[in-house]
Amino acid sequence: MNSVPAINPAQAAGQRLRERIFRGSTLAAALLVLLLLGGVAVSLAVGSWPAFAHFKFAFLTREIWNPVTDEYGALAPVFGTLVTSFLALLLAIPVSLGIAIFLTELAPAWLKRPVGTAIELLAAVPSIIFGIWGLFVLAPILQRHVQPWLIDVLGPVPFIGKLFQGPPFGIGVLTASFVLAIMVIPFISAVMRDVFETVPDVLKESGYGLGATTWEVIWQVVVPYSRTGMIGGIMLGLGRALGETMAVTFVIGNAHRINSSLLAPGTTISASIANEFTEAVGDMYTSSLIALGALLFLITFTVIAAARLMLMRLDRRALSSV
Amino acid sequence: MSRRALRTFYNLLALSLSGLATAIGLFFLAAILWTLIKNGIGGMSLRVFTEMTPPPGSAGGLLNAIYGSVVMTLIGILIGGPVGMLAGTYLAEYGRTSRLATVIRFVNDVLLSAPSIIIGLFVYELLVIRMGHFSAIAGAVALAIIAIPVTVRTTEDMLYLVPQGLKDASTAMGAYPWRTITSVIYPAARSGIVTGLLLAIARISGETAPLLFTALNNQFWSSNLGAPMANLPVVIFQFALSPYPNWQQLAWSGALLITLSILVLSVAARVVVSSLAQGGKR
């Protein structure tokens, strides 16, 4: 005869206790994630306080960066960070869009997987590798073949010409932007591809049913439908570009100057920190570098948060590749 | 040209350009790999794995750097992996759609894309200043902080793949959630979680920026976690920018080594994921 064994009160209590412990430890780990972001913010605020207190608002508006006289201003690195990231996006967006279109609408099924994976692998390559490749392979090519052409052809043009003055150094703002563009292409195209895949087939079929060409369906149905997600993806790429360190450090030339020419060496926030932090002597120097880090944190946090909010409505599973 | 011909022409043009864009993307991957193989393979010898980083001008290898990278990556994943798994478990099984879980999910996504050099600064303030010197353990903690958001994300995603019926069956037997999670859900999601850990390892093993001012570098063999430790990324950084040919050669060999390991890890992880996804559909 079968009988249901009576519940042992002691055992049940033990189970409840274990449940509490397990649930508590998962909650603690989850809260640690919050704490990490908070900790980063607080430590940057504390570390940068001496610099902000000393230089006040001028820290943001001055170009000077002089360890000898102990005077620091963030304008040049902030400028360099924004310019390189902007240029990188300019180069990366069309290519990423093309890749996303190719992968979702054009590629035959057997080609989708390998090509998609290869593009994703580009994102897995460590940034220091992009750095040495940029310095030893890309920069010489740009110096010999691309930059002289830019100087000769675009240099004399009014307005735009200002961007292409001076000798072809190879390294500099333009080269850094180029490397950054290659680095963010896989991120932007992965998001765009995932977003395009969420477009209901019925919508596309309606377009084809009206006699639209593939391109017309993409441009007038798929792209408008995915606009928010596409912008989210672009901003995610922007977040990457803004904070990218090693690749830029190799190729930007590390000059704390603002130059109207894109061919001139410059610096970015992250490159300045990477180059100078371990050599920084003096509290004000260190604190100024941490203040740069705090600015970078503020800028990237805003951009990434906006991107994530835009992407939040999409199925998270669809975006697992980023 | 007739309107129809024009539309066809635009269609063809746009589609060819998108094909070209894909070719550009693939070209850069190939170009980078080709450069690494061309410059790195020549310096690949047993020496790289058996000798210490040399002074300029003399022969040597990368043993201490390889050892340091492996040690710090392992400690990083040993700290970051469990924390990330537990947090991911909270999001997928306990918090779900609660407001707290939504906020944590959002913050985790932000951390996932946060610049790694910022994490380096954080750990510098947190550990290096307090200890008074650079150390391997600080480097490992920085890597752990980078591994956590990756693991949280993959664990959560993988736990969602476990069929609801399996969880319900366990709950119907009277099991508490912890029992269901540890005895039913974890085993069912095991290969997915392992994949997440592999991806996290791939992510942190190439990180340079957060190690620059935490673990620093060390020209000599050191297994002391409280002291600066050599590691591949920082050695590559230092050697590649040096004027010495033997250092540059080692930098290329190190770069080839680290990239190949990361690509192999990434491909392996993807193979597991795709076989999982197919199993789930069936």
Interface residues (C-beta under 8 A of the other chain):
Chain A: Q15 R16 R18 E19 I21 F22 R23 S25 T26 L27 A28 A29 A30 L31 L32 V33 L34 L36 L37 G39 V40 S43 L44 V46 G47 P94 V95 S96 L97 G98 I99 I101 F102 L103 L106 A107 R113 V115 T117 A118 I119 E120 L121 L122 A124 V125 P126 S127 I128 I129 F130 G131 I132 W133 L135 F136 V137 I182 I185 P186 S189 T213 T214 W215 E216 I218 W219 L236 G239 R240 L242 G243 E244 T245 M246 F250 S270 I273 A274 F277 T278 I290 G293 L296 F297 T300 F301 I304 A305 A307 R308 L309 M312 R316 R317 S320
Chain B: R7 T8 Y10 N11 A14 L15 L17 S18 G19 L20 A21 T22 I24 G25 L26 F28 L29 A31 I32 T35 L36 N39 P82 V83 G84 M85 L86 A87 T89 Y90 L91 E93 Y94 G95 L100 A101 V103 I104 F106 V107 N108 D109 V110 L111 S113 A114 P115 S116 I117 I118 I119 L121 F122 Y124 E125 L126 I145 I148 P149 V152 R153 T154 D157 Y160 Y176 P177 W178 R179 I181 T182 A202 R203 G206 E207 T208 A209 L212 F213 L216 P233 I236 F237 A240 L241 A251 W252 A255 I258 T259 I262 L263 S266 V267 R270 S274
